[in-house]
């Protein structure tokens, strides 16, 4: 099914771990935004859901393990 959802890019300093309070680095925000760019580029729901799952896995890893 065609999916027209769109998500904005995160800004530098705009991603903060709710668990540790750590502000994600510019490198981490850039990587997160690559997932978002893919999400916005894809047109089918299954593609978008897959990239959201991958982005969620990535951001949780940053929140819990980042900076180590």
C-alpha positions in Angstrom: 0.0 0.0 0.0 1.2 3.5 -0.8 2.3 5.4 2.3 2.7 9.2 2.2 3.9 9.7 5.8 6.9 12.2 6.2 9.1 12.8 9.2 11.3 15.9 9.8 15.1 15.6 10.3 16.5 15.8 13.8 18.6 18.8 14.7 22.0 18.8 16.2 21.6 18.6 20.0 18.0 17.7 19.5 18.2 14.0 20.5 18.6 13.4 24.2 18.5 10.1 26.0 15.5 9.9 28.3 17.5 7.3 30.3 20.8 9.0 30.9 20.2 12.6 29.8 23.1 12.4 27.4 22.9 14.6 24.3 23.6 12.5 21.2 26.6 13.5 19.2 26.5 15.1 15.8 27.6 11.8 14.3 24.8 9.9 16.0 22.2 12.6 14.8 23.6 12.3 11.3 23.2 8.6 11.3 19.6 8.9 12.7 18.8 11.3 9.9 20.0 8.9 7.3 17.3 6.5 8.6 14.8 9.3 8.4 15.8 10.2 4.9 15.3 6.6 3.8 11.9 6.6 5.6 10.9 9.7 3.6 12.2 8.3 0.3 10.3 5.0 0.6 6.8 4.9 -0.7 5.3 1.6 0.6 4.1 1.0 4.2 6.2 -2.2 4.6 9.4 -0.4 3.6 8.6 2.5 6.0 7.8 0.2 8.9 11.0 -1.8 8.3 13.2 1.4 8.4 11.3 2.7 11.5 12.2 -0.6 13.2 15.8 -0.3 12.2 15.9 3.4 13.3 14.3 2.5 16.6 16.9 -0.2 17.2 19.7 2.3 16.4 18.4 5.0 18.7 17.9 2.7 21.6 21.4 1.5 21.2 22.6 5.1 21.3 20.5 5.9 24.3 21.7 2.9 26.3 25.2 2.3 25.0 26.3 5.6 23.5 29.5 7.2 24.5 31.1 3.9 25.6 
